[in-house]
Amino acid sequence: MVFARWAVLVFFFSAAANSQSLPSSRSTPALAADGWAAASTAESGISDARLGALDTAIRSGEFKKIGSVLIARHGKLAYEAYFDGDAATLRDTRSATKSITDVLIGIAIDEHKLIGVDAKVLALLPERARRIQNPDPRKAAITVEDFLTMSSPLECDDWNDASRGNEERMYLVEDWAQFILDLPIRGRMHVGERAEAVPYGRNFSYCTGGVFTLSEVLEKATGARADRYAREKLFHPLGIKNEEWVYSPMNVPQTGGGLRLSSRDLLKIAQLYLGGREWQGKRIVSKAWVQASTRPQARIDDETEYGYLWWLKSFKCGEKSYPAFFMSGNGGNKVVAIPALDMAVVITSTNYGTSGMHEQTEKMLTDYVLAAVQ
């Protein structure tokens, strides 16, 4: 295995681009046309030896079906390795891209096209409200924030195969948004006459369909289909030139998951929020929105909380613990921002629907990536 290493010299960059394709490609990246600035691992305070051990572990099969590993520190791309495809490959990170929907909602609010997270979903979609099934006054109170925090009162739970709102049932019908809004209100049993108060006043229930419904909310509020709004307001400013959406049978962009982006472009989303709101000095979304999106809004379990379509958890390495916010998707895909280290990490994987997929990714993150920080 030959490892190509270069800094900014175009000659070496061109030579590497024309070299024979290898099973894995690892490098200190050069300054690229996509906007990423480069830094060596040494300049970034990252142990090259520890990352070399990760490379070996992946290629030996210790970690399965890994597509890529990228690290940015202090705003510069310091490490990238590809084990399936290359820098141009569009990655299907499934639900990891729900977090991009949060960015779009934030931009729409910043532009005053959406009044805020308290906006009522059915008020924005009156044509759906007129023909809704299982009518209940609580449906009229469902807000954008309820879908951003996975805590609407609808009986929708993708983690429960028996749930009427499970996303696999949604995919069997043509009109996905109506399917979600037609769901009955869920119930919760409790012991004793009074139910215990829940953290942040919200009952978390993972619901892809609710996030998909935000696609129609965005279009109604902005006047632009969600994919086109994303292209103009987010992707173009970030220098993202290639993306591939999934669409519903009614040709509505699936803002609940499946958006394909390259690994470098996924890293830009984490870097945007890690920087507070900016990409290379250009403001894209407000700092207030980034802060609201990445602070706890609902609790999932004893170790994990949820913001606005961002996961919140601390990752331990030795005696240290690092709070992080991250995008997460089926297959073990993770796009992680670690503020204390000023570091963003992308790990893409195709372990779809397998037991231990997220544990594998987190082991790579803690035992190798975090352990490499000097």
C-alpha positions in Angstrom: 0.0 0.0 0.0 1.4 3.4 -1.0 0.2 6.4 0.9 0.1 9.7 -1.0 1.0 12.7 1.2 1.1 16.2 0.0 0.4 19.7 1.3 -0.6 22.4 -1.2 1.7 21.8 -4.2 -0.4 21.3 -7.3 2.2 19.1 -8.8 1.9 16.4 -6.1 -1.9 16.8 -6.0 -2.2 16.1 -9.7 0.2 13.2 -9.5 -1.9 11.6 -6.7 -5.1 12.2 -8.7 -3.7 10.3 -11.7 -2.3 7.4 -9.7 -3.7 3.9 -9.7 -6.9 3.5 -7.6 -6.2 1.8 -4.3 -8.5 -0.1 -1.9 -8.1 2.6 0.6 -6.8 6.1 0.1 -5.3 8.1 3.0 -3.8 11.5 2.9 -3.1 14.8 4.3 -5.4 16.6 1.9 -4.4 19.4 -0.3 -6.2 22.7 -0.7 -9.2 21.7 -2.8 -11.6 23.4 -5.1 -14.5 22.5 -2.8 -13.4 25.1 -0.3 -11.6 23.0 2.3 -8.2 24.3 3.5 -5.6 21.8 4.4 -3.5 21.0 7.4 -1.2 18.1 8.3 -2.1 15.8 11.2 1.0 17.2 13.0 -0.2 20.8 12.5 -3.6 19.7 13.8 -2.3 18.0 16.9 -3.4 14.5 15.8 -1.3 11.4 16.1 -0.6 10.0 12.6 0.4 6.7 14.2 -2.9 6.2 15.9 -4.8 6.9 12.6 -2.5 4.5 10.9 -3.6 1.9 13.3 -7.2 2.7 12.5 -6.5 2.3 8.8 -4.9 -1.1 9.4 -7.9 -2.2 11.6 -10.4 -1.3 8.9 -8.5 -2.9 6.1 -7.9 -6.1 8.1 -11.7 -6.5 8.6 -11.8 -5.6 12.3 -14.4 -2.9 11.4 -16.9 -3.8 8.7 -18.2 -2.0 5.6 -16.5 1.3 6.3 -16.7 3.8 3.5 -14.7 6.8 4.7 -13.1 8.5 7.7 -12.5 12.3 7.6 -11.3 14.7 10.3 -11.2 18.5 10.4 -9.6 20.4 13.2 -9.5 24.1 13.8 -11.5 24.5 10.5 -9.0 22.7 8.3 -9.2 19.2 6.8 -6.5 17.2 8.4 -7.2 13.6 7.5 -9.2 11.6 5.0 -9.3 8.0 4.1 -11.5 6.1 1.7 -12.2 2.4 1.9 -15.1 2.2 -0.5 -15.3 4.8 -3.4 -13.4 8.0 -3.2 -13.8 11.7 -2.4 -16.4 12.1 -5.2 -18.6 9.2 -4.0 -22.1 10.3 -2.8 -22.7 8.6 0.6 -26.1 7.3 1.5 -26.1 8.1 5.2 -29.8 7.5 5.7 -31.2 9.5 8.6 -28.0 11.4 9.2 -29.2 14.0 6.8 -32.3 14.8 9.0 -30.0 17.3 10.6 -29.8 19.2 7.3 -33.5 19.7 7.5 -32.9 21.5 10.8 -30.5 23.8 9.0 -33.1 24.6 6.4 -35.8 25.3 9.0 -33.4 27.6 10.8 -32.6 29.5 7.6 -36.3 29.9 6.8 -36.9 31.3 10.3 -33.9 33.7 9.9 -35.4 34.9 6.7 -38.8 35.5 8.4 -40.4 33.1 6.0 -41.4 30.9 8.9 -42.6 32.6 12.1 -40.6 30.2 14.4 -40.7 26.8 15.9 -44.1 27.5 17.4 -45.7 27.6 13.9 -48.6 25.2 13.7 -48.1 22.5 11.1 -51.8 22.2 10.1 -52.2 25.9 9.9 -49.5 25.9 7.3 -51.1 22.9 5.5 -54.8 23.8 5.6 -55.6 21.6 2.6 -54.5 18.6 4.6 -56.3 19.7 7.8 -59.6 19.7 5.9 -59.5 16.0 5.1 -57.6 14.7 8.1 -58.6 11.3 9.6 -58.7 10.6 13.4 -59.6 14.2 14.1 -58.4 15.5 17.5 -58.0 19.0 18.8 -54.4 18.2 19.8 -53.5 17.8 16.2 -54.1 21.4 15.5 -51.6 22.2 18.3 -48.7 20.2 16.6 -45.8 22.6 16.0 -42.7 22.6 13.8 -40.8 22.1 17.1 -42.7 18.9 17.8 -41.3 17.4 14.6 -37.9 18.8 15.1 -37.6 17.2 18.5 -39.4 13.9 17.6 -42.0 14.5 20.2 -45.3 15.1 18.4 -48.3 13.4 20.0 -48.9 11.3 16.9 -48.7 7.5 17.2 -45.4 7.3 15.2 -42.4 5.2 16.3 -39.9 3.9 13.8 -38.3 1.9 16.6 -41.5 -0.1 17.1 -42.5 -2.5 14.3 -46.0 -2.5 15.6 -46.4 1.3 15.5 -49.1 2.5 13.0 -46.8 5.3 12.0 -43.6 3.2 11.5 -41.9 4.6 8.4 -42.0 1.2 6.6 -45.8 1.5 6.5 -45.5 5.1 5.2 -43.5 3.9 2.2 -46.3 1.6 1.1 -48.7 4.5 0.4 -48.5 7.4 -2.1 -49.2 10.5 0.1 -46.7 10.3 3.0 -47.5 13.6 4.7 -51.2 12.7 4.8 -50.3 9.3 6.2 -48.5 10.9 9.1 -51.1 13.6 9.9 -53.9 11.0 9.7 -52.4 9.0 12.6 -54.2 8.8 15.9 -52.9 10.4 19.0 -50.6 8.0 20.9 -51.2 6.9 24.5 -48.9 6.1 27.4 -49.6 3.9 30.3 -48.2 4.7 33.7 -48.3 3.3 37.2 -50.3 5.3 39.7 -52.8 8.0 39.1 -50.2 10.6 38.0 -47.6 10.2 35.3 -44.1 11.2 36.1 -42.9 14.5 34.5 -40.7 13.9 31.5 -37.4 15.7 30.9 -37.9 19.0 29.0 -41.6 18.3 29.0 -41.3 16.1 25.8 -41.9 12.4 25.2 -39.3 11.3 22.5 -40.6 9.0 19.8 -38.4 8.6 16.7 -40.6 9.5 13.7 -39.1 9.9 10.2 -42.6 10.8 8.8 -42.8 13.9 10.9 -39.5 15.1 9.5 -40.7 14.4 6.0 -43.8 16.5 6.7 -41.4 19.4 7.3 -40.5 19.2 3.6 -44.1 20.4 2.8 -43.9 23.0 5.6 -40.7 24.4 4.1 -42.2 24.6 0.6 -45.4 26.3 1.9 -43.4 28.8 4.0 -40.6 29.6 1.5 -42.4 29.1 -1.8 -39.6 26.9 -3.0 -39.5 23.1 -3.0 -37.2 21.9 -0.2 -34.4 20.6 -2.5 -34.3 23.8 -4.4 -34.4 25.9 -1.2 -31.4 23.8 0.0 -29.5 24.3 -3.2 -29.9 28.1 -3.0 -29.6 28.8 0.7 -27.3 26.0 2.0 -25.5 23.9 -0.6 -24.4 26.7 -3.0 -23.0 28.9 -0.1 -21.1 25.8 1.2 -19.7 25.0 -2.2 -21.6 21.7 -2.4 -22.1 21.0 -6.1 -23.4 17.4 -6.1 -26.3 16.0 -4.2 -28.9 13.3 -4.8 -32.3 13.4 -3.0 -34.9 10.7 -2.5 -38.4 11.7 -3.5 -41.8 10.5 -2.4 -44.3 9.1 -4.9 -45.8 12.6 -5.1 -42.3 14.0 -6.0 -41.8 15.7 -2.6 -38.1 15.7 -1.4 -37.6 13.3 1.5 -36.2 15.5 4.2 -36.4 12.6 6.6 -33.4 10.8 5.2 -31.6 9.3 2.2 -30.0 12.5 0.9 -26.6 11.6 -0.7 -23.7 13.9 -0.3 -19.9 13.3 -0.5 -18.0 12.8 2.7 -16.2 16.1 2.4 -19.6 17.9 2.0 -21.1 16.1 5.0 -18.1 17.3 7.0 -19.0 20.9 6.0 -22.4 20.6 7.7 -20.7 19.7 11.0 -18.1 22.4 10.5 -20.8 25.0 9.9 -22.4 24.3 13.2 -19.1 23.8 15.0 -18.2 27.3 13.8 -21.4 28.6 15.3 -23.1 29.6 12.0 -20.4 30.4 9.5 -18.5 28.7 6.7 -15.2 30.4 5.8 -16.5 33.7 7.3 -19.8 33.6 5.5 -22.9 33.5 7.7 -25.4 30.9 6.6 -27.6 30.5 9.6 -27.9 32.4 12.9 -25.8 31.6 15.9 -29.0 31.6 18.0 -30.4 28.8 15.8 -27.3 26.7 16.0 -27.3 27.0 19.8 -31.0 26.1 20.1 -30.5 23.1 17.7 -27.6 21.7 19.6 -28.9 22.0 23.2 -31.1 19.3 24.8 -34.7 19.5 23.9 -35.8 15.9 24.6 -34.2 12.9 26.3 -33.7 9.6 24.6 -32.0 7.6 27.3 -29.6 8.0 30.3 -26.7 8.8 27.9 -28.3 10.4 24.9 -30.4 13.6 24.4 -31.9 15.2 21.4 -31.8 18.8 20.1 -33.5 19.9 16.9 -32.8 16.8 14.7 -29.2 16.6 16.2 -28.2 13.9 18.6 -26.4 14.9 21.8 -24.0 12.6 23.7 -20.6 12.6 25.4 -17.9 10.2 24.1 -15.3 8.9 26.5 -11.7 8.4 25.8 -9.7 7.2 28.7 -10.4 9.4 31.7 -11.8 12.2 29.5 -15.3 12.8 28.3 -16.2 14.9 25.3 -19.7 16.4 24.8 -20.7 16.2 21.1 -23.6 16.8 18.8 -23.9 14.7 15.7 -25.9 13.4 12.7 -26.6 9.7 12.9 -28.0 7.3 10.3 -28.7 3.6 9.7 -25.5 1.7 8.8 -23.5 3.3 11.5 -23.1 6.6 9.8 -21.9 9.5 12.0 -21.1 13.1 11.4 -19.8 14.5 14.7 -18.9 17.9 16.1 -16.8 18.0 19.2 -16.6 21.6 20.4 -14.0 21.1 23.2 -11.5 19.9 20.6 -12.7 22.2 17.8 -13.0 19.0 15.7 -15.4 17.6 13.2 -15.4 13.9 12.1 -17.2 11.9 9.4 -17.5 8.2 9.5 -19.5 6.6 6.7 -20.6 3.0 6.7 -23.0 0.6 4.9 -23.8 -1.7 7.8 -27.5 -1.1 7.2 -29.9 -2.8 9.6 -27.2 -4.7 11.4 -26.8 -5.2 15.2 -23.9 -3.2 16.6 -23.6 -0.8 13.6 -23.5 2.3 15.8 -21.4 0.7 18.5 -18.7 -0.1 15.8 -18.6 3.5 14.7 -18.4 4.8 18.2 -15.6 2.5 19.0 -13.7 3.9 16.0 -14.4 7.4 17.2 -13.4 6.8 20.8 -10.5 4.3 20.6 -8.8 5.7 17.5 -10.0 9.2 16.5 -10.2 10.8 20.0 -7.3 8.8 21.1 -5.2 10.3 18.3 -5.7 13.9 19.6 -2.5 14.9 21.3 
